[in-house]
């Protein structure tokens, strides 16, 4: 407290001490006199607050008035001279006191004084304070006891750092302060680490976000405790009495200090009003309190925004600003305290950035002035270099100081749109860096539509975060579903998300799915328009644009269907399938829905919802596979994927006309199921393949994250009867375990088949070129002569089988569009499964025209599109029944007879 403020408090005192002491002397009951004095203080300060008095004078003024009351209470008891002191600690020790805050006191005794000798005085004093309704927290300790407690508990040490003598021997306080702030008690390093850990734990309890819908003014990120943490470390390490002293140490600028002070005073005002209006010590901004406070501070409902939303929006924006400063200053302290003695290691990344002792740093101070796109590049570099631990404090400040450069010109700069998409496509760090962009104020400026939802409340029974915080959580959940530790809880979502051809489209849909909230109208439709515009501005292909916009517009469709309709009704499944139209849209929508529900409120996700979602997904997928599939914007997708693949081939010098001539023979299905990278590699190899009488075999690592570590084998050959059966039998004999297969037959009688394999113990294949070449040559040798196929198919490889209790299920149907029979096989997975199925098909003279192989846990759900010897679907119902029985019988026997 400054001398000027202290003088102002003395001049505006509420209790006249001589009159108060005279009243005490004359009164029969001192308790009633103390109570009236405290009531007078409360009433007068509350009136001044309502009349707009400086909040500092009220907070410090209450502590100053209570100091005087407590001193008089102390003097009513007998205390030994020079052997005891009454110390104010904690917030009260700082001289700050809100209406219902605790009054923390320490009775500090000389080491030669026993507390038992003061039992009557201590008991009488504390009882008096409780009787007059002061919320007192107290402890009684000798000097040595106090020191030992402080060494063991950083909270006690912190309280003593913020302490002052109210009455008694001040030398005792000076001595204990000197001891607990010495290196013997807590070194600067230990103290800083402890406070960092304390803050991390505090933030974790509030979900690590400033944007809880019912935030805590003290403990949430961006709350008062974050500011106090800065003050504690500054006082302990730098000897700063106030945060403003950090300006002299070049840790805070005058402008930043002004923002910090204004933020603190705002939180003080809200907390004062909350205590006053609730009538109790309450630091949570519960919904009911929010409405009361909004009215108290004069907010009014408008057509576009409720009063409570306006009030909370201001709170959230201040909280994120204070949280941002907390990040920056703690990073400053980290560099000054933990890393001051480290050898300075600087590794250049490019001409604009370098790594300085593990943290990203600009190469020179005017980087953003000369190269504004570096404001976007910084986050891309962080994502691409996961070993970087964070951002240097000076660089954080420069980002803040230069974010005004994110304007319309910046948003239209191809370098920035390309960098943002590069971030979206990054294998790691997407959600972390999007969140960092938000904290540093960049994302809301780069995407103005996102900036409008920052701090946007959601008044419903489900959401526990603001719109922007929920959005960031959805992106985080999408990322988490990829990881193996989430496979058990979300098996289907984990499998799907790791197979999505362009996962960045999922993240963009997540970013925009709620962006239309708060504007009036259907937020899904408004968001879809924004998402489509974003995709155009970021040069995404036509099909990608349609998919993202469709996901945003329909992001509630799956959850509403699952929870509000009878999904056991085939008509409901049929209707939903016709809305989704193809499995790829279903896959994207399912993952987005799972992430959305879990990011809304984790308590919403339970076994009931999981079962509903799983049933709707599997039943719809089955309906689509059996003939309802009608890919959305099919022509756009094929055109886009061909353009992307052709771009890659042109860079390799491949003749475009030759490419197009070859593609004209393939048919649509291939382009709907392969990536541009795979298509370009396959096309190049096929066009360069001169030994046309031999099959082309390519072996490479798979690009599918789900099968990370697996090997992909691509085979291009003439479409020959029993090719599939011979291929999978050969792989079985090579002890390869097939994880996935994509079987496609072209219009000109060739097959383009891709198999994803592991070794038979489900581990990656050796990277030994000789072993891979041996596999390649064996496949070529076995598949080059169709006359050998029957012998290959009949060979059997003895294996130890694991017994499964679940029987095989087989479903057959005819697809009138493709004129093929669809055979769906649901059975426990095991080595040699496809070889056995291929042998059955061979026995019945069936040709596999297309196949979709997928595993779900320990089971497989395989779809085969087959024709008979006349290239027609199976027309004989008796043959269908016989084939169904034979597949079930042989596969179930296969589990036990090896």
C-alpha positions, -999 to +999 in steps of 0.1 A: +000+000+000+014+034-010+020+062+015-006+083-004-032+056-002-025+051+035-030+088+041-063+087+021-076+058+042-067+076+074-086+107+062-117+086+053-117+064+084-150+049+093-145+041+130-134+069+153-111+051+177-114+074+208-152+072+205-151+034+200-128+028+230-150+051+251-181+031+241-163-002+249-154+012+284-190+021+291-206-010+277-218-040+297-210-063+267-180-055+246-191-081+220-222-060+209-200-029+206-175-047+183-203-061+162-219-027+157-185-014+146-180-041+121-216-037+108-209+000+104-177-008+085-195-032+062-224-008+055-202+022+048-179+004+025-208-012+006-224+022+002-191+036-011-188+007-035-223+012-049-214+049-053-184+040-074-155+047-051-120+034-061-120-003-054-085-001-040-096+022-013-123-002-004-102-034-004-073-018+015-097+003+035-114-028+049-081-043+059-071-010+075-103-008+095-101-044+106-065-039+117-076-013+142-105-034+155-082-064+160-055-044+178-081-031+203-093-067+208-057-078+214-051-051+240-080-064+261-058-094+271-024-097+289+006-106+267+042-109+277+064-080+266+086-086+236+079-123+233+048-124+211+036-108+179+003-109+161+010-113+124-014-108+094-006-134+067-019-143+033-042-119+015-048-101+047-011-099+051-010-080+018-034-055+033-062-067+011-096-077+024-128-084+005-162-084+023-163-121+032-126-130+029-108-150+057-087-130+081-056-152+085-036-145+117-004-160+131+004-157+168+042-158+166+060-167+199+096-164+209+113-198+211+116-194+249+079-190+253+055-219+256+020-216+241+005-233+272+015-203+293-007-181+271-036-205+269-061-182+286-050-151+266-050-169+233-083-187+239-100-155+251-086-134+222-097-159+195-130-165+211-137-128+211-129-126+174-152-155+166-180-140+189-180-108+169-183-128+137-149-123+122-139-151+098-106-158+114-081-185+105-054-188+131-022-206+140+001-204+171+037-212+165+071-205+180+098-191+157+114-225+152+081-243+146+071-216+121+104-221+102+101-259+101+065-257+089+075-232+062+103-255+050+079-284+047+050-265+030+053-239+003+019-225+011+030-216+046+062-202+033+042-181+008+018-168+035+048-157+055+063-139+025+031-119+025+029-109+062+031-079+084+030-072+121-003-060+135+008-056+171+035-069+193+072-074+188+080-065+152+115-079+155+100-114+157+084-109+124+116-095+108+135-125+120+111-151+108+107-134+075+144-134+070+146-171+078+118-183+056+130-163+026+166-176+029+181-201+006+182-226+035+144-227+036+135-225+000+160-217-027+147-194-055+147-224-078+128-246-054+102-219-046+096-211-083+092-248-092+068-253-063+046-223-073+046-235-109+035-270-098+009-254-075-005-234-104-006-264-127-026-283-101-050-254-096-056-250-133-062-287-137-090-286-112-107-260-135-101-280-167-071-258-177-093-232-193-104-196-185-137-203-202-156-225-178-192-213-178-190-210-140-154-198-135-137-193-102-125-157-097-095-168-076-084-201-090-094-204-126-067-195-152-066-157-155-079-154-120-066-135-090-043-164-079-024-162-112-016-125-105-007-134-069+017-161-082+035-135-102+038-113-071+050-141-049+078-151-073+087-115-079+089-108-042+109-139-034+134-137-062+136-100-071+127-085-038+098-066-055+073-052-031+047-047-059+044-060-095+051-025-106+086-029-094+092-054-122+092-025-146+125-014-133+139-049-139+126-048-175+102-077-170+071-056-175+065-026-197+045+004-185+017-005-209+016-041-197+016-029-161-014-007-169-033-037-184-024-059-153-035-033-129-068-027-147-074-064-149-068-069-112-091-040-103-118-054-125-116-088-107-115-071-074-147-052-083-165-084-094-153-103-063-164-075-040-198-074-056-201-112-055-193-113-018-216-084-010-246-097-030-243-134-021-237-125+016-209-151+019-174-160+008-181-170-027-156-170-056-175-190-081-194-171-108-224-194-106-252-189-132-275-172-107-248-149-095-239-140-131-274-126-138-274-107-105-240-092-111-249-083-147-278-063-134-258-048-106-231-035-131-258-020-153-258-044-183-291-045-203-304-071-226-302-062-263-316-078-294-284-096-301-270-103-266-283-109-231-270-087-203-254-117-186-236-126-219-222-091-221-210-092-185-194-126-189-178-118-222-160-089-206-149-112-178-136-139-202-116-114-223-099-099-192-092-134-178-075-145-211-055-113-211-043-119-175-036-156-183-015-145-212+005-122-191+009-149-165+023-172-191+047-146-204+060-135-170+064-170-156+084-178-187+105-148-180+110-160-144+118-195-158+146-181-179+158-158-151+156-183-122+159-219-136+180-212-166+202-183-157+233-204-153+227-226-183+251-225-212+234-205-240+227-230-269+212-214-300+202-235-330+190-216-361+158-228-377+157-203-406+165-166-411+136-156-388+136-181-359+160-200-337+159-224-308+173-208-277+179-234-249+149-254-261+126-225-266+115-208-298+129-173-303+129-147-330+163-143-347+161-105-343+136-081-327+121-067-359+112-100-375+074-095-374+078-059-386+098-071-417+080-104-422+044-103-408+038-139-420+063-150-393+034-145-369+018-176-385+051-194-392+059-195-355+031-218-346+039-241-376+075-244-365+063-253-330+041-280-343+068-294-367+094-294-340+078-312-310+111-311-291+107-273-287+095-267-251+077-234-257+083-198-266+108-174-251+092-146-231+106-119-253+091-136-284+057-139-266+059-101-260+068-094-296+039-115-309+016-095-286+030-062-297+027-071-334-006-089-336-022-057-350-005-068-383-030-096-386-054-076-409-072-082-442-040-081-462-025-106-438-055-129-441-053-128-479-016-135-481-010-169-498+019-174-474-004-172-444-032-193-458-006-219-468+010-219-434-023-222-416-032-253-437+003-266-431-005-264-394-038-282-399-019-310-417+008-313-391+012-349-377+016-335-342+008-304-322-023-292-340-046-287-309-017-274-288-007-247-314-043-237-322-048-232-285-016-212-283-027-191-312-059-183-293-040-175-261-017-151-279-046-134-296-037-145-332-065-169-341-093-145-333-077-119-356-069-144-383-104-158-383-127-129-373-157-153-371-138-171-344-129-138-327-167-131-323-173-163-303-145-157-278-162-156-245-196-164-260-217-182-234-239-212-239-269-212-216-281-248-216-280-278-194-251-295-212-222-272-221-197-263-194-175-241-216-178-211-237-182-216-275-146-209-282-133-231-254-156-259-264-144-256-300-108-260-289-118-290-268-134-306-299-102-302-319-083-317-289-106-346-287-103-353-324-065-354-319-067-376-288-089-402-306-058-410-328-038-422-298-035-458-287-045-450-251-080-440-264-085-472-285-101-492-257-126-464-248-134-454-284-125-484-306-145-475-336-136-438-335-099-447-330-099-469-361-118-445-382-098-413-374-066-431-383-080-440-417-095-407-427-078-397-460-075-360-450-077-355-413-072-318-416-108-316-430-120-330-397-101-303-377-115-275-399-150-288-394-144-289-357-131-253-358-162-241-376-190-264-362-202-238-336-188-207-351-222-194-361-235-192-325-246-159-310-257-143-343-293-154-344-305-179-369-294-215-374-258-217-362-252-248-383-262-231-415-243-199-407-212-219-398-214-239-430-213-207-450-183-195-431-166-229-434-171-230-472-157-195-475-127-204-454-120-235-476-121-214-507-098-188-493-074-215-483-075-231-518-091-264-508-105-285-536-142-285-545-150-318-528-131-309-497-151-277-495-184-295-498-174-321-472-163-295-446-195-274-451-216-305-450-201-316-417-206-282-401-242-280-413-250-316-402-228-319-371-259-325-349-276-350-372-260-381-359-264-374-321-300-363-326-308-394-347-292-417-321-308-401-291-342-390-303-353-417-328-358-454-327-327-466-343-339-502-341-364-492-368-350-501-403-368-471-418-348-447-394-316-463-405-326-461-442-335-424-438-302-416-420-282-436-446-298-416-474-289-384-456-252-394-451-250-411-486-216-427-483-193-444-457-167-416-459-192-390-449-204-413-422-169-418-409-161-381-407-195-374-391-191-402-365-157-390-353-168-353-352-199-363-332-180-384-307-155-355-302-183-329-299-202-348-272-171-355-252-159-319-255-193-305-244-193-321-210-174-354-203-202-365-180-225-367-210-205-396-225-217-429-209-223-465-220-258-457-231-247-430-255-218-450-267-240-480-274-265-458-294-238-442-314-221-475-321-253-492-332-263-462-355-228-462-371-226-500-377-262-504-389-258-474-412-225-486-426-240-520-433-270-504-451-246-483-472-224-513-480-254-533-491-264-509-518-275-476-504-241-460-509-243-430-532-212-409-528-218-372-523-204-350-550-187-380-565-176-363-597-161-334-577-141-358-555-127-377-585-118-345-603-100-331-572-081-363-564-070-366-600-059-330-601-038-335-570-022-367-583-016-352-617+002-323-601+026-348-583+031-367-616+039-336-636+066-327-611+081-361-619+080-354-656+053-380-664+034-372-696-001-360-687-018-375-718-004-410-710-017-406-674-052-396-685-053-424-711-045-449-684-069-434-659-097-436-684-095-474-681-096-477-643-131-466-633-143-444-605-140-467-575-102-466-575-101-427-572-127-428-544-106-451-523-070-440-528-050-409-518-034-386-544+001-397-533-008-434-537-024-428-571+006-409-584+030-437-572+008-465-587+004-446-620+041-439-624+050-475-617+023-489-640+033-466-669+069-476-665+062-513-661+075-530-693+072-567-683+035-567-691+033-605-689+043-604-652+024-588-623+037-555-609+044-557-572+053-526-551+062-527-514+063-496-492+054-485-457+018-477-453+006-441-449-024-451-428-018-441-392-041-469-380-016-495-394+015-475-383+045-497-389+027-520-413+038-526-449+017-519-480+019-543-509+004-531-542-002-556-570-012-547-606-019-576-629-044-590-654-077-599-637-076-637-637-100-661-621-089-669-585-063-641-585-076-629-551-075-664-536-040-671-549-027-638-537-040-641-501-029-678-500+006-668-510+008-641-484-005-666-458+023-690-468+048-661-465+035-657-429+020-623-436-010-612-416-033-591-438-047-561-419-065-544-447-072-550-484-086-529-512-095-549-543-104-531-575-110-544-610-106-520-639-128-516-669-100-531-692-096-563-672-069-555-648-068-556-610-053-530-587-051-546-553-035-532-522-028-552-491-016-538-457+003-565-439+022-573-407+042-604-398+022-633-385+028-622-349+014-587-357+048-570-356+062-548-385+081-566-412+119-563-412+132-534-432+159-557-446+158-550-484+166-586-491+136-599-472+113-574-489+127-584-523+121-620-514+084-613-507+081-593-539+097-620-560+077-648-544+045-629-552+056-624-588+066-660-592+034-674-578+009-651-596+025-651-630+009-684-641-029-689-635-024-726-639-006-727-606-034-710-587-054-742-577-022-757-561-013-724-544-048-721-529-049-756-515-016-753-496-021-749-459+001-734-433-001-751-398-008-724-371-016-723-335-051-708-333-068-689-305-103-701-297-131-676-301-166-682-288-184-658-312-196-677-344-192-664-379-221-645-395-225-641-433-250-620-452-256-620-489-274-596-511-273-585-547-264-549-557-286-539-587-263-510-595-230-528-598-246-561-608-226-579-582-233-601-552-223-585-518-210-610-493-205-596-458-184-618-434-183-610-397-160-634-379-131-635-354-098-624-369-071-649-372-041-656-395-049-672-428-086-660-427-085-644-462-068-674-476-096-696-464-123-673-477-104-671-511-103-709-513-141-711-508-147-685-535-124-705-558-143-737-551-175-720-562-159-703-593-166-668-579-145-638-589-138-610-564-145-577-582-141-555-552-134-560-515-133-539-484-115-555-455-115-540-420-109-551-384-129-541-354-110-552-323-106-590-326-133-593-353-133-585-390-161-570-410-152-579-446-173-570-477-167-589-510-183-579-542-183-611-564-196-624-597-201-659-610-183-675-640-206-655-664-196-622-647-231-619-632-244-618-596-254-651-580-290-656-590-298-690-574-312-685-539-303-722-530-267-715-540-267-684-518-279-703-488-254-731-495-225-706-498-236-689-466-236-722-447-203-733-461-185-700-452-198-702-416-190-738-412-154-737-427-144-705-409-157-718-375-140-751-380-109-732-391-106-719-355-102-754-341-089-778-367-054-764-372 
